[in-house]
């Protein structure tokens, strides 16, 4: 009986990892160009961090990793329906790699959601802020390395145009994380049949 429960939970968890990878990929089809056109506004960073908030470290990192592997193999899952290693190694590739690092850090910090223990809003806020900072830091570092832009020019191209959207995405991540973590705990990580 326990083996059946474990197999059921494992299968359900795998399905959710794949589902969240697909949701992150779908977020790339909504890409709004910015002035200069170097870094588009996308929902993928929000979806990657929200995935980690909802699923925890291993599953959240797994979903983001699956998304990145699909893109590296050439599937059109990155911003604007693009894919390939050139995207990961190009100017905006640091943001993509930052999604994975952020998912691991955020997910392991928050842990797997539990039915009997609600995660505090303060912890979710802190985790979300850390996640977005990791994405921006990784993105800025690679953007500067690939383009040879100065730090101030990189901030002007990669950070300032995104601040209003960043605040909105941060609020949505916190709200969704706080509201949906108990639901995910109940339906994905439940030990019950």
C-alpha positions as CSV (number, residue, x, y, z in Angstrom):
1,X,0.0,0.0,0.0
2,X,2.8,2.4,0.9
3,X,4.6,1.6,-2.4
4,X,1.4,2.4,-4.3
5,X,1.2,5.8,-2.4
6,X,4.8,6.6,-3.1
7,X,4.5,5.7,-6.8
8,X,1.3,7.8,-7.1
9,X,2.9,10.8,-5.4
10,X,6.1,10.4,-7.5
11,X,4.1,10.3,-10.7
12,X,2.0,13.3,-9.7
13,X,5.1,15.3,-8.8
14,X,6.7,14.4,-12.2
15,X,3.6,15.6,-14.0
16,X,3.6,18.9,-12.1
17,X,7.3,19.4,-12.9
18,X,6.6,18.9,-16.6
19,X,3.5,21.1,-16.4
20,X,5.3,24.0,-14.7
21,X,8.2,23.7,-17.3
22,X,5.5,24.0,-20.0
23,X,4.0,27.0,-18.2
24,X,7.4,28.7,-18.1
25,X,7.9,28.0,-21.8
26,X,4.4,29.5,-22.6
27,X,5.4,32.7,-20.8
28,X,8.1,33.3,-23.5
29,X,5.5,33.7,-26.2
30,X,4.5,37.0,-24.6
31,X,7.6,39.1,-25.2
32,X,7.3,42.9,-25.3
33,X,10.2,44.6,-27.0
34,X,11.9,47.4,-25.2
35,X,13.6,50.5,-26.6
36,X,16.9,49.3,-28.1
37,X,15.4,45.8,-28.4
38,X,18.2,44.0,-26.5
39,X,16.2,42.6,-23.6
40,X,12.4,42.0,-24.0
41,X,9.9,42.1,-21.2
42,X,8.7,38.5,-20.6
43,X,6.8,36.6,-17.9
44,X,9.3,33.8,-17.8
45,X,11.3,35.2,-14.9
46,X,8.1,35.5,-12.8
47,X,7.0,32.0,-13.8
48,X,10.3,30.5,-13.0
49,X,10.5,32.1,-9.5
50,X,6.8,31.3,-8.8
51,X,7.4,27.7,-9.8
52,X,10.2,27.5,-7.2
53,X,8.0,29.2,-4.6
54,X,5.2,26.6,-5.2
55,X,7.2,23.4,-5.7
56,X,10.3,23.8,-3.6
57,X,13.9,23.3,-4.5
58,X,14.2,19.9,-6.2
59,X,10.9,20.1,-8.1
60,X,11.1,23.8,-8.8
61,X,14.7,23.5,-10.0
62,X,13.7,20.5,-12.0
63,X,10.9,22.3,-13.8
64,X,13.2,25.3,-14.7
65,X,16.0,22.9,-15.6
66,X,13.7,21.0,-18.0
67,X,12.6,24.3,-19.6
68,X,16.3,25.2,-20.1
69,X,17.2,21.8,-21.5
70,X,14.3,22.0,-24.0
71,X,15.5,25.5,-25.1
72,X,19.1,24.4,-25.3
73,X,18.1,21.6,-27.6
74,X,16.5,24.1,-29.9
75,X,12.8,24.0,-29.0
76,X,11.2,27.4,-29.3
77,X,10.6,28.0,-25.6
78,X,12.7,31.1,-24.9
79,X,11.4,34.7,-25.3
80,X,9.7,35.3,-28.6
81,X,9.6,31.6,-29.5
82,X,13.3,31.1,-29.8
83,X,15.7,28.4,-28.7
84,X,19.2,27.0,-29.1
85,X,22.5,27.2,-27.3
86,X,23.2,30.6,-28.9
87,X,20.4,32.1,-26.7
88,X,22.0,30.6,-23.5
89,X,25.4,31.9,-24.6
90,X,24.2,35.3,-25.9
91,X,23.7,38.6,-24.2
92,X,20.4,37.6,-22.4
93,X,21.5,34.0,-21.6
94,X,22.6,35.0,-18.1
95,X,19.0,35.8,-17.3
96,X,17.9,32.3,-18.4
97,X,20.7,30.7,-16.3
98,X,19.7,32.9,-13.5
99,X,16.2,31.4,-13.6
100,X,17.7,28.0,-12.6
101,X,20.0,29.4,-9.9
102,X,17.1,31.4,-8.5
103,X,14.7,28.4,-8.6
104,X,17.2,26.3,-6.6
105,X,17.9,29.0,-4.0
106,X,14.3,30.1,-3.6
107,X,13.0,26.5,-3.6
108,X,15.5,25.2,-1.0
109,X,15.0,28.3,1.2
110,X,11.2,27.8,1.3
111,X,11.3,24.0,1.1
112,X,8.6,21.8,-0.2
113,X,5.1,23.0,0.7
114,X,3.6,21.1,3.6
115,X,-0.1,20.5,4.4
116,X,0.2,21.0,8.1
117,X,2.5,24.1,8.0
118,X,1.7,27.3,6.2
119,X,4.7,29.3,5.0
120,X,4.8,32.9,6.4
121,X,4.2,35.8,4.0
122,X,7.5,37.3,5.2
123,X,9.5,34.3,4.1
124,X,7.8,34.2,0.7
125,X,8.5,38.0,0.2
126,X,12.1,37.5,1.1
127,X,12.5,34.4,-1.1
128,X,10.9,36.2,-4.0
129,X,13.1,39.3,-3.7
130,X,16.2,37.1,-3.5
131,X,15.0,35.1,-6.5
132,X,14.6,38.2,-8.7
133,X,17.9,39.7,-7.5
134,X,19.7,36.4,-8.5
135,X,18.1,36.6,-12.0
136,X,19.1,40.2,-12.5
137,X,22.7,39.7,-11.2
138,X,23.3,36.7,-13.4
139,X,21.7,38.5,-16.4
140,X,23.8,41.7,-15.8
141,X,27.1,39.7,-15.5
142,X,26.6,37.8,-18.7
143,X,25.2,40.8,-20.6
144,X,28.3,42.9,-19.7
145,X,30.6,40.0,-20.6
146,X,29.1,39.4,-24.0
147,X,28.3,42.9,-25.1
148,X,31.2,44.8,-23.4
149,X,28.7,47.4,-22.2
150,X,29.7,49.4,-19.1
151,X,27.9,48.7,-15.8
152,X,25.9,51.9,-16.1
153,X,24.9,51.2,-19.8
154,X,23.9,47.6,-18.8
155,X,21.7,48.9,-15.9
156,X,20.1,51.3,-18.4
157,X,19.5,48.5,-20.9
158,X,18.7,45.6,-18.6
159,X,17.2,47.0,-15.3
160,X,15.7,50.5,-15.5
161,X,13.1,49.7,-18.3
162,X,11.9,46.7,-16.3
163,X,11.4,48.3,-12.9
164,X,7.6,48.9,-13.2
165,X,7.1,45.3,-14.5
166,X,9.5,44.0,-11.9
167,X,7.4,45.4,-9.1
168,X,4.2,44.0,-10.5
169,X,5.7,40.6,-11.1
170,X,7.1,40.6,-7.6
171,X,3.7,41.3,-6.1
172,X,2.1,38.6,-8.3
173,X,4.8,36.1,-7.3
174,X,4.2,36.8,-3.6
175,X,0.4,36.7,-3.9
176,X,0.4,33.4,-6.0
177,X,3.0,31.8,-3.7
178,X,1.1,32.6,-0.5
179,X,-2.3,31.6,-1.9
180,X,-1.3,28.5,-3.9
181,X,1.4,26.8,-1.8
182,X,-1.2,25.2,0.5
183,X,-3.1,23.9,-2.5
184,X,0.0,22.5,-4.1
185,X,0.9,20.9,-0.8
186,X,-2.5,19.3,-0.6
187,X,-2.7,18.0,-4.2
188,X,0.9,17.4,-5.2
189,X,2.8,16.5,-2.1
190,X,0.1,14.9,0.0
191,X,0.9,11.5,1.4
192,X,-2.8,10.6,1.2
193,X,-4.1,8.4,-1.7
